[in-house]
Amino acid sequence: MAAGADADAPSVDAIAAAIDGLGLVTLFLLAALDNLGLPAAGDAALLAFTAARSHPLVAIGGVALAGAILGDHVIYWLGRVGGERIAHRLLGRDRTATWSGRLERHAPWALVSGRTVAGLRSKVAFLAGAARLPYRRFALWNAVGAGVWVVLMMAAGSLLGRVFDVEGAVASLADYARLAAYAVAGAVVASLLARGPRRRHADRLAAPPLPER
């Protein structure tokens, strides 16, 4: 009886073949739709594709990153076009102004950490658009957050795929730890580069006007 049940159960190879048949286009669409009505679809797809290892990991990560960023940007622009009116109706003008100010001050933390949480990422992107957060600033920190999300999901998926291979799991975890360190270093460098133009702009605004001739 047990043997019959084992025979009927799908094997790991069969699951991997099924995921391989879906193709990377499916991963791209699910990562994009994660923000457009299918919460956690991107998380589940990225975990499954990484665990199955049916495609090169670089291709899996790149496709998931592109889909995630596309979905986030669509939500941002929806919030930018009509989100302010919706926020005014739901929160009122005073609370909307308060939340907009907080998002402006804490944009890097909010966009990076919010991107890693299913169900929250769409709200953060929508509020960023409604608050009219500068698009370049949103795009920068959203890309960083999407990169962190890809690293975390692929690390978890790789460990799931090697759950019975302890040596392989430890080696994989070390690889993703180095990748996460590179992502953090890139975020720090991007932050320093982004502060330069803002600081120069603030200095120009604070400088006294030139005397008229």
HUDA-V645924 format. One line per field, one symbol per residue. ss: DSSP state (h for helix, s for strand, l for the rest). Layout:
ss=???
This chain:
ss=lhhhhhhhlllhhhhhhhhhhhhhhhhhhhhhhlllllllhhhhhhhhhhhhllllhhhhhhhhhhhhhhhhhhhhhhhhhhhhhhhhhhhlhhhhhhhhhhhhhlhhhhhhhhhlllllhhhhhhhhhhllllhhhhhhhhhhhhhhhhhhhhhhhhhhhllllhhhhhhhhhhhhhhhhhhhhhhhhhhhhhhhhhhhhhhhhhlllllll
